[in-house]
Amino acid sequence: MRGVAVAMVCAAAMSSCITNDLPYPHIQPNFLSFEVDGQDRAANIDSASATVTVFLTEEANINGLNVSGYSITSGATISDASASMLSQPLDLSEPKQVVLSLYQDYTWSICAIQSISRYFSVANQVGVADIDADAHTVSVVVPDVVPLTSVEVLTMKLAGPNADYSPALVGASYDFTNPVSVDVTDHGITTTWTITVEQTATKVFIEPTDAWTNVAWVHGSAEVGKSNGFEYRVQGAEEWIPVPQEWITHEGGSFTGRLIHLLPQTTYEVRAVSDEDYSVVDVFTTGLIEQMPNSQFEDWCYVNNKMWCPWPNPEDTKGYWGSGNKGSTYIGTSNITMPITDIMSLTGYKGAHLESKVIAGIKYAAGNIFTGEFKKVDPPTDGILEFGQPFTQRPTSLSTRIKFQSKPITKASKSNPDLTHLLNTPDVCIIWCALIDTDEQFEIRTKPSNRQLFDKDGDYVIAYGEFCSSTDITEFTDITIPLEYKSLSRKPKYLIVVASTSMYGDYYTGGPGSSLDIMHFTLNYDY
């Protein structure tokens, strides 16, 4: 014991003479959760941009939000000023900066998105009101036979559902010869809005068509209450074809038509109709029917006698499709994505077999395949992936043919997030498709400390659809996944298709032995 004591004293004496020149490690502290009163869904936490985005209901007071809770990386601290700010009602009408520390300081931005339904209408209105929430202006159009000295206001909502208006306007007639100002008070804050009514001699309008491939969306406006619709024809044809009313939706004097069963790469003409009046003719050309390369998974190669890759040439480093095999074979010898043998195929393969495994006895990996590339392993055992391939068409659905075998979930994340409540429940396969308009492929990072996953509700998403199953599909079954579009006019830049044996595979949660067989993916372009 004395020898140990002497050694400790000597070590202490020596340490006083040694300068510690070792740099502190760079470990970014992250928010793991963030909640405020009035949220309508979970906050989006983006560690890459160090941003927390909360999504608010219409009723929430964006100028005074109570932070009900948050959590940060274990071992990290929050600055006193930031902690004090979050302990009081938080004004997120503008982003707020918060400082987290773990060896170094990192500044995070806290911001809010609040979607408020706004509308304004008057009698005999043409189309719908043009509402600019940033400039606090409203503009509406009426026929030139309607005197501006007496315009009846029918509806008005320019803020949250509990806002007050002065003057109230609704239900009375006002002189709109000049713009009218309205004070709108919401949660104690008053904003002045300016409302303008203009006259027009034109009786029916048409906007530029949103042309897809077998589908086109046409938009018109005319006086509400009249017989409003559309007619179309192939350019050069003599007869106009009336658009069936079941293809048209109306919102006041604004109306939208969905033309279906169109020919691809064909030029059409369309015009809006209101009683006996016609708009100018709009001309549009439909797009291509484009499919994904190797979508029947006939091209495979076996690289370095250990890794299956869904492309034909083993000298290539990537193809249209990627998988997690680069990560699983980095740790051990198991592939989680493999070809299905088919003697009728010219290559000997047709389809993809995905299987969840515990690699080298230490790391759970879900079988997966996706459009894009597995970029690299993020040491020690996580991955960085690039989702998406360039794509500009607008399909309406994704079809596939699959089999699925579900195993009980025996591997579950214990934190960030805690998914242990899923233990012993059936594993869930997932296939999803998205169209996005980011400038680059979407980067996925699975490491918990800087995790970045795809958010189907993200602003970059134009269309999304998914299929999930927790029950076995014992025979090959045809599945069609409709795509729901957030915008009819935004054009995509990338197409993402992902299939996984485990819905929560990004969190290393699932059932070893779950398998998903895929025979093909087909993009559909009509309704």
C-alpha positions as CSV (number, residue, x, y, z in Angstrom):
1,M,0.0,0.0,0.0
2,R,2.8,2.4,0.8
3,G,4.3,1.8,-2.7
4,V,1.0,2.8,-4.3
5,A,0.8,5.9,-2.1
6,V,4.4,7.0,-3.1
7,A,3.6,6.5,-6.7
8,M,0.5,8.7,-6.5
9,V,2.5,11.5,-4.8
10,C,5.2,11.3,-7.5
11,A,2.7,11.4,-10.2
12,A,1.1,14.4,-8.6
13,A,4.4,16.2,-8.4
14,M,5.2,15.4,-12.0
15,S,1.8,16.5,-13.3
16,S,2.5,20.0,-11.9
17,C,5.5,20.3,-14.3
18,I,3.6,19.0,-17.5
19,T,1.8,21.4,-19.8
20,N,-1.4,20.0,-21.3
21,D,-1.2,20.9,-25.0
22,L,-3.8,18.3,-26.1
23,P,-6.7,20.0,-27.9
24,Y,-10.3,19.6,-26.7
25,P,-12.4,17.2,-28.8
26,H,-14.9,18.8,-31.2
27,I,-18.2,17.3,-30.2
28,Q,-21.3,19.2,-31.2
29,P,-23.9,19.4,-28.5
30,N,-27.4,18.9,-29.9
31,F,-31.0,19.5,-28.9
32,L,-32.7,16.0,-28.6
33,S,-36.2,17.4,-28.1
34,F,-37.9,20.8,-27.8
35,E,-41.5,21.4,-26.9
36,V,-43.6,24.6,-26.6
37,D,-47.3,25.1,-25.8
38,G,-49.4,25.2,-29.0
39,Q,-47.4,22.8,-31.1
40,D,-49.3,20.8,-33.7
41,R,-46.5,18.2,-34.2
42,A,-43.0,17.3,-33.0
43,A,-40.3,19.9,-33.6
44,N,-37.8,19.3,-36.4
45,I,-34.3,19.2,-35.1
46,D,-31.6,19.6,-37.7
47,S,-28.1,19.1,-36.2
48,A,-26.4,20.0,-39.5
49,S,-27.7,23.5,-39.5
50,A,-28.1,23.6,-35.7
51,T,-31.7,24.6,-36.0
52,V,-34.9,23.7,-34.1
53,T,-38.1,24.4,-35.9
54,V,-41.4,24.2,-34.0
55,F,-44.7,24.0,-35.8
56,L,-47.6,25.9,-34.3
57,T,-51.4,25.7,-34.4
58,E,-53.4,28.7,-35.5
59,E,-54.4,29.4,-31.9
60,A,-50.8,29.6,-30.6
61,N,-49.4,33.0,-29.6
62,I,-46.2,33.1,-31.6
63,N,-45.1,36.2,-29.7
64,G,-45.3,34.5,-26.3
65,L,-44.7,30.8,-26.3
66,N,-44.2,28.8,-23.1
67,V,-41.3,26.3,-23.5
68,S,-42.7,23.2,-21.9
69,G,-39.6,21.2,-22.1
70,Y,-36.3,20.4,-23.9
71,S,-33.4,18.0,-23.7
72,I,-29.8,18.2,-24.9
73,T,-26.9,15.9,-25.5
74,S,-25.7,14.2,-22.3
75,G,-22.8,16.1,-20.7
76,A,-23.7,19.4,-22.6
77,T,-24.7,22.6,-20.9
78,I,-26.8,25.6,-21.9
79,S,-25.6,29.1,-21.2
80,D,-27.2,31.0,-18.4
81,A,-28.6,33.6,-20.7
82,S,-30.1,31.0,-23.0
83,A,-31.6,29.0,-20.1
84,S,-33.1,32.2,-18.7
85,M,-34.6,33.1,-22.1
86,L,-36.2,29.7,-22.5
87,S,-37.7,29.9,-19.0
88,Q,-39.9,32.9,-20.0
89,P,-42.5,33.3,-22.7
90,L,-40.6,33.1,-26.0
91,D,-41.2,35.4,-28.9
92,L,-40.6,33.3,-32.1
93,S,-41.9,35.9,-34.6
94,E,-38.2,36.0,-35.3
95,P,-35.6,33.2,-34.7
96,K,-33.8,33.2,-31.4
97,Q,-30.2,32.1,-30.7
98,V,-29.3,29.6,-28.0
99,V,-25.8,28.6,-26.9
100,L,-25.0,25.0,-26.0
101,S,-21.6,24.0,-24.8
102,L,-19.6,20.7,-24.8
103,Y,-15.9,21.6,-24.8
104,Q,-16.7,24.5,-27.2
105,D,-19.7,26.8,-27.6
106,Y,-22.2,26.1,-30.4
107,T,-25.0,28.5,-31.4
108,W,-28.4,27.0,-32.2
109,S,-31.3,28.8,-33.8
110,I,-34.9,28.3,-32.5
111,C,-37.6,29.3,-35.0
112,A,-41.3,28.7,-35.6
113,I,-43.6,28.0,-38.5
114,Q,-47.3,28.9,-38.0
115,S,-49.7,28.1,-40.8
116,I,-52.8,30.3,-40.6
117,S,-55.8,30.0,-42.9
118,R,-56.6,33.4,-44.3
119,Y,-59.4,34.4,-46.6
120,F,-61.5,37.4,-47.7
121,S,-64.4,37.6,-50.1
122,V,-66.9,40.1,-51.4
123,A,-70.2,39.8,-53.4
124,N,-69.7,39.2,-57.2
125,Q,-66.0,38.6,-56.7
126,V,-63.9,37.3,-59.6
127,G,-61.5,34.5,-58.5
128,V,-60.1,34.5,-55.0
129,A,-58.5,37.2,-53.0
130,D,-54.7,37.9,-53.3
131,I,-53.5,37.9,-49.6
132,D,-50.0,39.0,-48.7
133,A,-49.4,38.1,-45.1
134,D,-46.0,39.7,-44.9
135,A,-47.1,43.0,-46.4
136,H,-50.5,42.8,-44.7
137,T,-52.4,43.5,-47.9
138,V,-55.6,42.1,-49.5
139,S,-56.6,42.6,-53.1
140,V,-59.8,41.4,-54.8
141,V,-61.4,41.9,-58.2
142,V,-65.0,42.5,-59.2
143,P,-66.7,43.0,-62.6
144,D,-66.8,46.6,-63.8
145,V,-70.6,46.7,-63.5
146,V,-70.2,46.4,-59.7
147,P,-69.9,50.0,-58.2
148,L,-66.9,50.4,-55.9
149,T,-69.0,52.8,-53.7
150,S,-71.0,49.8,-52.3
151,V,-69.2,46.5,-52.1
152,E,-70.6,43.9,-49.8
153,V,-68.0,42.0,-47.7
154,L,-69.0,38.4,-47.2
155,T,-66.1,36.8,-45.3
156,M,-62.9,37.8,-43.7
157,K,-60.2,36.0,-41.7
158,L,-56.7,37.5,-41.7
159,A,-55.3,36.1,-38.4
160,G,-55.9,33.4,-35.8
161,P,-59.5,32.3,-35.0
162,N,-59.8,34.6,-31.9
163,A,-58.6,37.8,-33.6
164,D,-60.7,41.0,-33.4
165,Y,-61.3,43.3,-36.4
166,S,-61.9,47.1,-36.5
167,P,-64.0,47.8,-38.5
168,A,-65.6,44.4,-38.6
169,L,-66.6,44.7,-42.3
170,V,-68.3,41.3,-42.7
171,G,-72.0,41.6,-43.5
172,A,-72.0,45.2,-44.5
173,S,-71.3,47.2,-47.7
174,Y,-68.4,49.6,-47.8
175,D,-67.0,52.2,-50.1
176,F,-63.8,50.7,-51.7
177,T,-63.2,53.6,-54.1
178,N,-60.0,54.0,-52.1
179,P,-58.2,51.2,-50.1
180,V,-59.8,50.4,-46.7
181,S,-57.6,49.9,-43.6
182,V,-58.6,47.3,-41.0
183,D,-56.9,46.9,-37.6
184,V,-56.5,43.2,-36.7
185,T,-55.7,42.4,-33.0
186,D,-54.5,38.9,-32.2
187,H,-53.1,38.0,-28.8
188,G,-52.9,41.7,-27.8
189,I,-50.9,42.8,-30.9
190,T,-52.5,45.0,-33.5
191,T,-51.6,44.9,-37.2
192,T,-53.1,47.2,-39.8
193,W,-54.2,45.5,-43.0
194,T,-54.9,47.4,-46.3
195,I,-57.8,46.0,-48.5
196,T,-58.1,47.0,-52.1
197,V,-61.0,46.2,-54.5
198,E,-60.4,46.6,-58.3
199,Q,-62.7,46.4,-61.3
200,T,-62.2,44.4,-64.5
201,A,-63.9,44.3,-67.8
202,T,-62.6,40.7,-68.4
203,K,-65.1,38.2,-67.3
204,V,-63.1,35.0,-67.2
205,F,-59.3,34.4,-66.6
206,I,-57.0,31.4,-67.0
207,E,-53.6,30.9,-65.4
208,P,-50.6,29.0,-66.8
209,T,-51.3,25.2,-66.8
210,D,-49.4,22.9,-64.5
211,A,-48.6,20.1,-67.1
212,W,-47.4,16.7,-65.9
213,T,-47.2,13.6,-68.1
214,N,-50.7,12.0,-68.4
215,V,-52.2,14.7,-66.2
216,A,-52.6,18.5,-66.3
217,W,-53.9,21.0,-63.8
218,V,-55.7,24.0,-65.1
219,H,-56.8,27.1,-63.1
220,G,-59.4,29.7,-63.9
221,S,-61.3,32.5,-62.2
222,A,-64.6,34.2,-63.0
223,E,-67.6,35.7,-61.2
224,V,-68.8,33.4,-58.5
225,G,-72.2,31.9,-59.1
226,K,-71.9,31.5,-62.9
227,S,-71.4,28.3,-64.8
228,N,-67.6,28.0,-64.7
229,G,-65.4,25.3,-66.2
230,F,-62.9,24.4,-68.9
231,E,-62.6,23.1,-72.5
232,Y,-59.5,21.5,-74.0
233,R,-58.2,19.8,-77.1
234,V,-55.0,18.5,-78.8
235,Q,-53.5,21.5,-80.6
236,G,-54.7,21.5,-84.2
237,A,-57.9,19.6,-83.5
238,E,-61.2,21.3,-84.4
239,E,-63.5,20.2,-81.5
240,W,-63.2,21.5,-78.0
241,I,-63.8,18.8,-75.3
242,P,-65.7,20.0,-72.2
243,V,-64.0,19.1,-68.9
244,P,-66.4,17.0,-66.8
245,Q,-67.6,18.8,-63.7
246,E,-66.4,15.9,-61.5
247,W,-62.9,16.8,-62.6
248,I,-63.3,20.4,-61.4
249,T,-63.2,21.9,-57.8
250,H,-64.6,25.3,-57.0
251,E,-63.6,27.8,-54.3
252,G,-65.7,30.9,-54.7
253,G,-65.0,32.3,-58.1
254,S,-61.7,30.3,-58.5
255,F,-61.9,26.8,-60.0
256,T,-59.3,24.1,-60.8
257,G,-59.6,21.3,-63.3
258,R,-57.7,18.0,-63.3
259,L,-57.3,16.7,-66.9
260,I,-56.5,13.0,-67.0
261,H,-55.7,10.3,-69.6
262,L,-53.6,12.8,-71.6
263,L,-51.0,11.7,-74.1
264,P,-47.3,12.1,-73.0
265,Q,-45.2,14.6,-74.9
266,T,-48.2,16.1,-76.6
267,T,-49.2,19.8,-77.0
268,Y,-52.7,20.8,-75.9
269,E,-54.9,23.9,-75.8
270,V,-57.2,24.8,-72.9
271,R,-59.5,27.7,-72.1
272,A,-61.7,28.7,-69.1
273,V,-65.4,29.1,-69.6
274,S,-67.9,31.2,-67.7
275,D,-71.5,31.0,-69.0
276,E,-71.0,32.2,-72.6
277,D,-67.7,33.9,-72.1
278,Y,-64.2,32.4,-72.8
279,S,-60.8,33.2,-71.5
280,V,-57.7,33.4,-73.8
281,V,-56.3,30.1,-74.8
282,D,-53.4,28.6,-72.8
283,V,-51.0,26.1,-74.5
284,F,-49.1,23.4,-72.7
285,T,-47.1,20.3,-73.5
286,T,-47.1,17.2,-71.4
287,G,-44.0,15.4,-70.0
288,L,-42.3,12.1,-70.4
289,I,-43.0,8.6,-69.0
290,E,-39.7,8.0,-67.2
291,Q,-38.8,4.9,-65.3
292,M,-35.9,4.3,-62.9
293,P,-32.9,2.4,-64.3
294,N,-32.5,-1.2,-63.0
295,S,-35.9,-1.0,-61.5
296,Q,-36.4,-4.7,-61.8
297,F,-33.1,-5.3,-60.1
298,E,-31.6,-7.6,-62.8
299,D,-28.1,-5.9,-62.6
300,W,-25.9,-7.0,-59.7
301,C,-22.2,-7.5,-59.1
302,Y,-20.2,-9.0,-56.3
303,V,-17.3,-6.8,-55.2
304,N,-14.1,-7.9,-53.5
305,N,-15.7,-11.3,-52.8
306,K,-17.8,-9.8,-50.0
307,M,-20.3,-7.2,-51.1
308,W,-23.4,-7.3,-53.3
309,C,-24.0,-4.1,-55.3
310,P,-27.1,-3.3,-57.4
311,W,-25.3,-2.4,-60.6
312,P,-23.6,-4.5,-63.3
313,N,-19.9,-3.5,-63.2
314,P,-17.8,-4.3,-60.1
315,E,-15.3,-1.6,-61.1
316,D,-18.0,1.1,-60.6
317,T,-18.2,2.7,-57.2
318,K,-22.0,3.5,-57.3
319,G,-25.1,2.9,-59.4
320,Y,-28.6,4.3,-59.5
321,W,-29.5,2.2,-56.4
322,G,-27.6,2.0,-53.2
323,S,-27.8,-0.1,-50.1
324,G,-26.4,-0.5,-46.6
325,N,-24.1,-3.3,-47.6
326,K,-21.1,-1.0,-47.5
327,G,-21.8,-0.4,-43.8
328,S,-22.6,-4.0,-42.9
329,T,-19.6,-5.5,-44.7
330,Y,-17.4,-2.8,-43.1
331,I,-18.2,-4.2,-39.7
332,G,-18.6,-7.9,-40.6
333,T,-19.1,-10.3,-43.5
334,S,-22.9,-10.2,-43.9
335,N,-24.8,-8.5,-46.7
336,I,-28.2,-7.1,-45.8
337,T,-29.3,-6.6,-49.4
338,M,-28.8,-9.3,-52.1
339,P,-30.2,-10.3,-55.5
340,I,-32.9,-12.9,-56.0
341,T,-31.8,-15.6,-58.4
342,D,-34.0,-16.0,-61.5
343,I,-32.9,-18.5,-64.2
344,M,-35.3,-16.8,-66.7
345,S,-33.5,-13.5,-66.4
346,L,-30.6,-12.8,-68.9
347,T,-28.4,-11.8,-65.9
348,G,-29.5,-14.6,-63.6
349,Y,-31.0,-12.2,-61.2
350,K,-34.3,-10.4,-60.9
351,G,-35.4,-8.6,-57.7
352,A,-33.9,-7.7,-54.4
353,H,-33.9,-9.6,-51.1
354,L,-33.6,-7.4,-48.0
355,E,-32.9,-9.0,-44.6
356,S,-32.3,-7.5,-41.1
357,K,-29.3,-8.9,-39.3
358,V,-27.1,-8.3,-36.3
359,I,-23.7,-7.7,-37.9
360,A,-20.6,-9.3,-36.2
361,G,-22.8,-9.8,-33.1
362,I,-22.7,-6.1,-32.2
363,K,-24.8,-3.9,-34.6
364,Y,-28.3,-4.2,-35.8
365,A,-28.8,-3.4,-39.5
366,A,-32.1,-3.3,-41.4
367,G,-32.1,-4.6,-44.9
368,N,-32.6,-1.7,-47.3
369,I,-32.3,-0.4,-50.8
370,F,-32.7,3.2,-52.0
371,T,-32.1,5.6,-54.9
372,G,-28.8,7.2,-54.1
373,E,-25.5,6.2,-52.5
374,F,-24.0,4.9,-49.3
375,K,-21.2,7.5,-49.0
376,K,-19.2,6.2,-46.1
377,V,-19.1,4.7,-42.7
378,D,-19.2,7.3,-39.9
379,P,-16.9,5.7,-37.3
380,P,-17.3,3.6,-35.5
381,T,-20.4,2.0,-36.9
382,D,-22.8,4.6,-38.3
383,G,-23.4,5.7,-41.9
384,I,-23.6,8.7,-44.1
385,L,-25.9,8.3,-47.2
386,E,-27.0,10.4,-50.1
387,F,-30.8,9.9,-50.9
388,G,-32.2,10.7,-54.3
389,Q,-31.5,10.7,-58.1
390,P,-32.1,13.6,-60.5
391,F,-35.7,13.6,-61.7
392,T,-38.1,16.3,-63.1
393,Q,-41.2,14.4,-64.0
394,R,-44.3,14.2,-61.7
395,P,-45.6,10.6,-61.3
396,T,-48.9,10.0,-59.5
397,S,-48.0,6.7,-57.8
398,L,-45.4,4.0,-57.3
399,S,-46.2,0.3,-57.9
400,T,-44.2,-2.6,-56.6
401,R,-44.5,-6.4,-56.1
402,I,-43.4,-7.7,-52.7
403,K,-43.2,-10.4,-50.1
404,F,-42.6,-9.7,-46.4
405,Q,-41.8,-11.8,-43.3
406,S,-41.9,-10.0,-40.0
407,K,-39.9,-11.0,-36.9
408,P,-40.4,-9.7,-33.4
409,I,-38.4,-6.6,-32.5
410,T,-35.6,-7.6,-30.2
411,K,-33.2,-4.7,-30.8
412,A,-34.4,-1.3,-29.8
413,S,-32.9,2.1,-29.2
414,K,-32.7,3.0,-25.5
415,S,-32.4,6.8,-26.1
416,N,-32.7,9.5,-28.7
417,P,-35.4,8.3,-29.0
418,D,-36.3,5.6,-26.5
419,L,-38.0,2.9,-28.6
420,T,-37.9,0.1,-26.0
421,H,-41.7,0.1,-25.9
422,L,-41.5,-1.6,-29.3
423,L,-39.7,-4.7,-28.0
424,N,-41.5,-8.0,-28.8
425,T,-43.9,-6.3,-31.2
426,P,-43.9,-7.3,-34.9
427,D,-41.3,-5.6,-37.1
428,V,-42.8,-3.2,-39.7
429,C,-41.5,-2.9,-43.2
430,I,-41.7,0.4,-45.1
431,I,-41.5,1.5,-48.7
432,W,-41.7,5.2,-49.4
433,C,-41.3,7.5,-52.3
434,A,-40.7,11.3,-52.3
435,L,-40.1,14.1,-54.8
436,I,-38.0,16.9,-53.5
437,D,-36.6,20.2,-54.8
438,T,-33.4,20.5,-52.9
439,D,-30.3,21.7,-54.8
440,E,-28.4,18.5,-53.9
441,Q,-29.1,14.9,-52.9
442,F,-30.5,14.7,-49.3
443,E,-27.8,13.7,-46.8
444,I,-28.7,11.1,-44.2
445,R,-26.6,10.7,-41.1
446,T,-27.5,7.9,-38.6
447,K,-25.0,8.8,-35.8
448,P,-27.1,9.9,-32.8
449,S,-24.9,12.9,-32.0
450,N,-25.4,14.5,-35.4
451,R,-28.4,12.5,-36.8
452,Q,-30.2,13.9,-39.8
453,L,-33.1,11.9,-41.2
454,F,-35.6,12.6,-43.9
455,D,-38.7,14.5,-42.8
456,K,-41.8,13.8,-45.0
457,D,-43.3,17.1,-43.8
458,G,-40.2,19.1,-44.6
459,D,-40.4,22.2,-46.8
460,Y,-38.3,20.5,-49.5
461,V,-40.9,17.8,-50.0
462,I,-43.2,18.3,-53.1
463,A,-44.9,14.8,-53.0
464,Y,-44.8,11.8,-50.7
465,G,-46.3,8.4,-50.3
466,E,-45.6,5.3,-48.2
467,F,-46.6,1.7,-47.6
468,C,-46.1,-0.1,-44.2
469,S,-47.0,-3.6,-43.0
470,S,-46.4,-5.4,-39.7
471,T,-48.1,-8.6,-41.0
472,D,-46.6,-11.2,-43.2
473,I,-47.2,-11.1,-46.9
474,T,-46.5,-14.7,-47.8
475,E,-47.1,-14.5,-51.6
476,F,-45.8,-11.9,-54.0
477,T,-48.4,-9.2,-53.9
478,D,-48.9,-6.1,-56.1
479,I,-48.9,-2.8,-54.1
480,T,-49.6,0.7,-55.4
481,I,-48.5,3.7,-53.3
482,P,-50.3,7.0,-54.2
483,L,-48.2,10.2,-54.1
484,E,-49.8,13.1,-52.3
485,Y,-48.6,16.5,-53.7
486,K,-48.2,19.6,-51.6
487,S,-47.9,21.7,-54.7
488,L,-49.2,21.3,-58.2
489,S,-46.7,23.7,-59.7
490,R,-43.4,23.1,-58.0
491,K,-41.1,21.0,-60.1
492,P,-39.0,18.3,-58.5
493,K,-35.2,18.0,-58.8
494,Y,-34.8,14.6,-57.1
495,L,-36.7,11.3,-56.8
496,I,-36.2,9.3,-53.6
497,V,-37.4,5.7,-53.3
498,V,-36.6,3.7,-50.1
499,A,-37.4,0.2,-49.0
500,S,-36.5,-1.2,-45.6
501,T,-37.3,-4.3,-43.6
502,S,-37.6,-2.1,-40.5
503,M,-39.4,1.2,-40.3
504,Y,-37.2,2.2,-37.4
505,G,-34.0,0.9,-38.9
506,D,-32.5,4.4,-38.8
507,Y,-32.6,4.1,-35.0
508,Y,-31.1,0.5,-35.1
509,T,-34.5,-0.8,-34.0
510,G,-36.1,-3.9,-35.5
511,G,-36.3,-7.7,-35.6
512,P,-33.3,-9.7,-36.8
513,G,-34.5,-12.1,-39.6
514,S,-37.2,-9.8,-41.0
515,S,-37.1,-9.9,-44.7
516,L,-38.6,-8.1,-47.7
517,D,-38.4,-9.3,-51.3
518,I,-39.0,-6.7,-54.1
519,M,-39.5,-7.8,-57.7
520,H,-39.7,-4.3,-59.3
521,F,-40.6,-0.6,-58.9
522,T,-42.8,1.1,-61.5
523,L,-43.7,4.8,-61.7
524,N,-47.3,5.5,-62.8
525,Y,-48.3,8.8,-64.4
526,D,-52.1,8.8,-64.6
527,Y,-55.1,8.8,-62.2
